[in-house]
Structures are given as structure tokens and as C-alpha cells.
Amino acid sequence: METLKFKTNIKCGGCIAAVTPHLNNLLAIEKWEVDTQNPDKILTVEGKQGIDTYQVIDTLEKAGYKAEKI
């Protein structure tokens, strides 16, 4: 299992609802969550070894959000 963290601009429940179908379609991801209480709006992604960082970032950009690996 691999865990990646991203700084995002996902700010609220509506934003989370908007990215849910996009992130759920990534087969390498088994679980993800966004800490909207954190000032950096941290997205934590857990899944199979070798999760493609750029695929996660690209997927969020297609949904209209920004992400930066931390």
C-alpha cells in the first residue's frame, strides 16, 4: 500500500462531491480523503504501489481543481 499527499484547492463538501467520480475512476486508488480543515486542504490518497502522481494531479485538473504533491 502506498500513501500520497497533495496540497489542493478543494475547499468544501461540494468540491469533494465534484471530484469524487473522477478520483473513484482511478483504479490504483483504494481510498482517498480531503482534510478541508487543514489550511492546505490536504488530499490523502491510498492505493496500490506505484500510484501515478501525475495522473492524480491531471485528474483533479480535469475536474477543475489544482493539486501539488507534498
N, CA, C and O atoms as a GROMACS GRO file, in nm:
protein
  280
    1MET      N    1   0.086  -0.119   0.000
    1MET     CA    2   0.000   0.000   0.000
    1MET      C    3   0.089   0.124   0.000
    1MET      O    4   0.190   0.130   0.070
    2GLU      N    5   0.050   0.219  -0.079
    2GLU     CA    6   0.124   0.344  -0.090
    2GLU      C    7   0.032   0.459  -0.053
    2GLU      O    8  -0.088   0.455  -0.082
    3THR      N    9   0.087   0.561   0.014
    3THR     CA   10   0.010   0.679   0.051
    3THR      C   11   0.077   0.803  -0.007
    3THR      O   12   0.197   0.823   0.009
    4LEU      N   13  -0.002   0.885  -0.075
    4LEU     CA   14   0.047   1.011  -0.129
    4LEU      C   15  -0.037   1.124  -0.071
    4LEU      O   16  -0.155   1.106  -0.040
    5LYS      N   17   0.026   1.241  -0.056
    5LYS     CA   18  -0.045   1.358  -0.006
    5LYS      C   19  -0.027   1.472  -0.105
    5LYS      O   20   0.080   1.491  -0.163
    6PHE      N   21  -0.136   1.549  -0.122
    6PHE     CA   22  -0.137   1.660  -0.215
    6PHE      C   23  -0.197   1.783  -0.148
    6PHE      O   24  -0.296   1.772  -0.075
    7LYS      N   25  -0.138   1.898  -0.174
    7LYS     CA   26  -0.198   2.026  -0.135
    7LYS      C   27  -0.296   2.061  -0.247
    7LYS      O   28  -0.260   2.057  -0.365
    8THR      N   29  -0.421   2.096  -0.211
    8THR     CA   30  -0.523   2.121  -0.314
    8THR      C   31  -0.599   2.251  -0.286
    8THR      O   32  -0.574   2.319  -0.187
    9ASN      N   33  -0.691   2.282  -0.375
    9ASN     CA   34  -0.784   2.393  -0.354
    9ASN      C   35  -0.928   2.339  -0.341
    9ASN      O   36  -1.024   2.407  -0.377
   10ILE      N   37  -0.940   2.216  -0.290
   10ILE     CA   38  -1.071   2.155  -0.264
   10ILE      C   39  -1.116   2.206  -0.128
   10ILE      O   40  -1.060   2.166  -0.025
   11LYS      N   41  -1.217   2.293  -0.125
   11LYS     CA   42  -1.248   2.368  -0.002
   11LYS      C   43  -1.368   2.320   0.077
   11LYS      O   44  -1.378   2.349   0.196
   12CYS      N   45  -1.461   2.246   0.013
   12CYS     CA   46  -1.587   2.217   0.083
   12CYS      C   47  -1.646   2.085   0.036
   12CYS      O   48  -1.591   2.018  -0.051
   13GLY      N   49  -1.758   2.050   0.093
   13GLY     CA   50  -1.828   1.927   0.057
   13GLY      C   51  -1.871   1.925  -0.089
   13GLY      O   52  -1.870   1.820  -0.153
   14GLY      N   53  -1.909   2.041  -0.141
   14GLY     CA   54  -1.948   2.049  -0.282
   14GLY      C   55  -1.829   2.020  -0.374
   14GLY      O   56  -1.844   1.955  -0.477
   15CYS      N   57  -1.713   2.069  -0.335
   15CYS     CA   58  -1.590   2.042  -0.412
   15CYS      C   59  -1.558   1.893  -0.407
   15CYS      O   60  -1.521   1.834  -0.508
   16ILE      N   61  -1.571   1.835  -0.290
   16ILE     CA   62  -1.544   1.691  -0.274
   16ILE      C   63  -1.640   1.611  -0.362
   16ILE      O   64  -1.599   1.516  -0.428
   17ALA      N   65  -1.766   1.650  -0.363
   17ALA     CA   66  -1.865   1.581  -0.447
   17ALA      C   67  -1.828   1.592  -0.595
   17ALA      O   68  -1.850   1.499  -0.672
   18ALA      N   69  -1.770   1.706  -0.634
   18ALA     CA   70  -1.733   1.727  -0.774
   18ALA      C   71  -1.616   1.638  -0.816
   18ALA      O   72  -1.612   1.591  -0.930
   19VAL      N   73  -1.521   1.614  -0.726
   19VAL     CA   74  -1.404   1.533  -0.762
   19VAL      C   75  -1.424   1.384  -0.738
   19VAL      O   76  -1.348   1.302  -0.788
   20THR      N   77  -1.527   1.347  -0.661
   20THR     CA   78  -1.548   1.206  -0.626
   20THR      C   79  -1.554   1.113  -0.747
   20THR      O   80  -1.480   1.015  -0.749
   21PRO      N   81  -1.636   1.139  -0.847
   21PRO     CA   82  -1.640   1.044  -0.960
   21PRO      C   83  -1.506   1.034  -1.033
   21PRO      O   84  -1.472   0.928  -1.085
   22HIS      N   85  -1.433   1.143  -1.038
   22HIS     CA   86  -1.304   1.144  -1.108
   22HIS      C   87  -1.201   1.059  -1.033
   22HIS      O   88  -1.134   0.976  -1.094
   23LEU      N   89  -1.190   1.080  -0.902
   23LEU     CA   90  -1.092   1.003  -0.824
   23LEU      C   91  -1.134   0.856  -0.811
   23LEU      O   92  -1.049   0.768  -0.810
   24ASN      N   93  -1.263   0.831  -0.801
   24ASN     CA   94  -1.310   0.693  -0.790
   24ASN      C   95  -1.284   0.612  -0.917
   24ASN      O   96  -1.281   0.489  -0.912
   25ASN      N   97  -1.265   0.679  -1.030
   25ASN     CA   98  -1.238   0.610  -1.156
   25ASN      C   99  -1.092   0.569  -1.172
   25ASN      O  100  -1.059   0.494  -1.263
   26LEU      N  101  -1.005   0.617  -1.083
   26LEU     CA  102  -0.863   0.579  -1.091
   26LEU      C  103  -0.845   0.444  -1.021
   26LEU      O  104  -0.862   0.433  -0.900
   27LEU      N  105  -0.812   0.342  -1.099
   27LEU     CA  106  -0.808   0.205  -1.047
   27LEU      C  107  -0.702   0.183  -0.940
   27LEU      O  108  -0.719   0.097  -0.854
   28ALA      N  109  -0.593   0.259  -0.944
   28ALA     CA  110  -0.485   0.240  -0.846
   28ALA      C  111  -0.523   0.291  -0.707
   28ALA      O  112  -0.460   0.254  -0.608
   29ILE      N  113  -0.625   0.376  -0.700
   29ILE     CA  114  -0.665   0.435  -0.571
   29ILE      C  115  -0.769   0.346  -0.503
   29ILE      O  116  -0.872   0.311  -0.562
   30GLU      N  117  -0.740   0.310  -0.378
   30GLU     CA  118  -0.834   0.230  -0.300
   30GLU      C  119  -0.913   0.316  -0.202
   30GLU      O  120  -1.027   0.283  -0.168
   31LYS      N  121  -0.851   0.425  -0.155
   31LYS     CA  122  -0.916   0.512  -0.057
   31LYS      C  123  -0.857   0.652  -0.071
   31LYS      O  124  -0.737   0.668  -0.097
   32TRP      N  125  -0.941   0.753  -0.054
   32TRP     CA  126  -0.891   0.890  -0.055
   32TRP      C  127  -0.978   0.976   0.035
   32TRP      O  128  -1.094   0.943   0.059
   33GLU      N  129  -0.922   1.085   0.084
   33GLU     CA  130  -0.998   1.180   0.165
   33GLU      C  131  -0.931   1.316   0.158
   33GLU      O  132  -0.811   1.326   0.134
   34VAL      N  133  -1.011   1.420   0.180
   34VAL     CA  134  -0.961   1.557   0.180
   34VAL      C  135  -0.984   1.616   0.318
   34VAL      O  136  -1.095   1.611   0.371
   35ASP      N  137  -0.878   1.671   0.377
   35ASP     CA  138  -0.888   1.738   0.507
   35ASP      C  139  -0.916   1.886   0.480
   35ASP      O  140  -0.823   1.965   0.464
   36THR      N  141  -1.043   1.922   0.475
   36THR     CA  142  -1.080   2.061   0.446
   36THR      C  143  -1.056   2.153   0.565
   36THR      O  144  -1.064   2.275   0.550
   37GLN      N  145  -1.027   2.098   0.681
   37GLN     CA  146  -0.995   2.180   0.798
   37GLN      C  147  -0.851   2.230   0.794
   37GLN      O  148  -0.818   2.333   0.853
   38ASN      N  149  -0.765   2.158   0.724
   38ASN     CA  150  -0.625   2.196   0.709
   38ASN      C  151  -0.617   2.315   0.614
   38ASN      O  152  -0.683   2.315   0.510
   39PRO      N  153  -0.537   2.417   0.646
   39PRO     CA  154  -0.528   2.534   0.557
   39PRO      C  155  -0.481   2.498   0.416
   39PRO      O  156  -0.513   2.569   0.320
   40ASP      N  157  -0.406   2.388   0.401
   40ASP     CA  158  -0.357   2.345   0.270
   40ASP      C  159  -0.453   2.248   0.200
   40ASP      O  160  -0.423   2.200   0.091
   41LYS      N  161  -0.568   2.219   0.263
   41LYS     CA  162  -0.671   2.131   0.203
   41LYS      C  163  -0.606   2.001   0.151
   41LYS      O  164  -0.609   1.973   0.032
   42ILE      N  165  -0.550   1.924   0.242
   42ILE     CA  166  -0.470   1.808   0.208
   42ILE      C  167  -0.555   1.690   0.160
   42ILE      O  168  -0.646   1.644   0.229
   43LEU      N  169  -0.522   1.644   0.038
   43LEU     CA  170  -0.582   1.523  -0.019
   43LEU      C  171  -0.486   1.408   0.011
   43LEU      O  172  -0.369   1.413  -0.028
   44THR      N  173  -0.535   1.306   0.080
   44THR     CA  174  -0.456   1.186   0.107
   44THR      C  175  -0.512   1.074   0.022
   44THR      O  176  -0.632   1.044   0.025
   45VAL      N  177  -0.424   1.012  -0.056
   45VAL     CA  178  -0.462   0.905  -0.147
   45VAL      C  179  -0.389   0.778  -0.105
   45VAL      O  180  -0.267   0.779  -0.087
   46GLU      N  181  -0.464   0.668  -0.089
   46GLU     CA  182  -0.404   0.539  -0.057
   46GLU      C  183  -0.439   0.440  -0.166
   46GLU      O  184  -0.550   0.441  -0.220
   47GLY      N  185  -0.343   0.355  -0.198
   47GLY     CA  186  -0.371   0.256  -0.302
   47GLY      C  187  -0.253   0.166  -0.329
   47GLY      O  188  -0.162   0.151  -0.248
   48LYS      N  189  -0.257   0.106  -0.447
   48LYS     CA  190  -0.155   0.011  -0.488
   48LYS      C  191  -0.020   0.081  -0.506
   48LYS      O  192  -0.015   0.201  -0.535
   49GLN      N  193   0.088   0.007  -0.488
   49GLN     CA  194   0.221   0.061  -0.511
   49GLN      C  195   0.229   0.117  -0.651
   49GLN      O  196   0.176   0.059  -0.746
   50GLY      N  197   0.295   0.231  -0.664
   50GLY     CA  198   0.314   0.290  -0.796
   50GLY      C  199   0.200   0.377  -0.843
   50GLY      O  200   0.180   0.393  -0.963
   51ILE      N  201   0.123   0.434  -0.749
   51ILE     CA  202   0.019   0.530  -0.789
   51ILE      C  203   0.086   0.640  -0.870
   51ILE      O  204   0.189   0.694  -0.828
   52ASP      N  205   0.030   0.673  -0.983
   52ASP     CA  206   0.086   0.775  -1.070
   52ASP      C  207   0.048   0.914  -1.019
   52ASP      O  208  -0.066   0.957  -1.032
   53THR      N  209   0.146   0.982  -0.961
   53THR     CA  210   0.125   1.115  -0.906
   53THR      C  211   0.065   1.209  -1.010
   53THR      O  212  -0.029   1.284  -0.982
   54TYR      N  213   0.121   1.204  -1.130
   54TYR     CA  214   0.077   1.296  -1.235
   54TYR      C  215  -0.065   1.264  -1.282
   54TYR      O  216  -0.138   1.354  -1.323
   55GLN      N  217  -0.103   1.138  -1.275
   55GLN     CA  218  -0.240   1.100  -1.312
   55GLN      C  219  -0.340   1.160  -1.212
   55GLN      O  220  -0.447   1.206  -1.252
   56VAL      N  221  -0.305   1.158  -1.083
   56VAL     CA  222  -0.392   1.217  -0.981
   56VAL      C  223  -0.404   1.367  -1.004
   56VAL      O  224  -0.514   1.422  -1.003
   57ILE      N  225  -0.292   1.434  -1.026
   57ILE     CA  226  -0.292   1.579  -1.049
   57ILE      C  227  -0.372   1.612  -1.175
   57ILE      O  228  -0.453   1.705  -1.174
   58ASP      N  229  -0.350   1.538  -1.282
   58ASP     CA  230  -0.420   1.560  -1.409
   58ASP      C  231  -0.570   1.538  -1.393
   58ASP      O  232  -0.651   1.614  -1.447
   59THR      N  233  -0.607   1.434  -1.319
   59THR     CA  234  -0.749   1.404  -1.296
   59THR      C  235  -0.817   1.518  -1.222
   59THR      O  236  -0.928   1.557  -1.256
   60LEU      N  237  -0.751   1.572  -1.120
   60LEU     CA  238  -0.808   1.685  -1.045
   60LEU      C  239  -0.817   1.810  -1.134
   60LEU      O  240  -0.915   1.884  -1.125
   61GLU      N  241  -0.717   1.832  -1.218
   61GLU     CA  242  -0.722   1.948  -1.307
   61GLU      C  243  -0.839   1.938  -1.405
   61GLU      O  244  -0.904   2.038  -1.435
   62LYS      N  245  -0.866   1.817  -1.454
   62LYS     CA  246  -0.980   1.797  -1.544
   62LYS      C  247  -1.112   1.824  -1.472
   62LYS      O  248  -1.210   1.864  -1.535
   63ALA      N  249  -1.114   1.803  -1.340
   63ALA     CA  250  -1.234   1.830  -1.260
   63ALA      C  251  -1.241   1.978  -1.220
   63ALA      O  252  -1.340   2.021  -1.160
   64GLY      N  253  -1.136   2.057  -1.253
   64GLY     CA  254  -1.137   2.199  -1.223
   64GLY      C  255  -1.065   2.238  -1.095
   64GLY      O  256  -1.087   2.347  -1.042
   65TYR      N  257  -0.979   2.151  -1.044
   65TYR     CA  258  -0.908   2.177  -0.919
   65TYR      C  259  -0.758   2.162  -0.939
   65TYR      O  260  -0.712   2.099  -1.034
   66LYS      N  261  -0.684   2.222  -0.847
   66LYS     CA  262  -0.538   2.216  -0.853
   66LYS      C  263  -0.487   2.124  -0.742
   66LYS      O  264  -0.548   2.113  -0.635
   67ALA      N  265  -0.375   2.058  -0.770
   67ALA     CA  266  -0.311   1.972  -0.670
   67ALA      C  267  -0.160   1.980  -0.689
   67ALA      O  268  -0.110   1.989  -0.801
   68GLU      N  269  -0.090   1.974  -0.576
   68GLU     CA  270   0.055   1.977  -0.576
   68GLU      C  271   0.103   1.873  -0.476
   68GLU      O  272   0.064   1.877  -0.359
   69LYS      N  273   0.186   1.780  -0.520
   69LYS     CA  274   0.234   1.674  -0.431
   69LYS      C  275   0.319   1.735  -0.320
   69LYS      O  276   0.400   1.824  -0.344
   70ILE      N  277   0.298   1.685  -0.198
   70ILE     CA  278   0.379   1.731  -0.085
   70ILE      C  279   0.448   1.612  -0.020
   70ILE      O  280   0.521   1.629   0.078
   0.00000   0.00000   0.00000
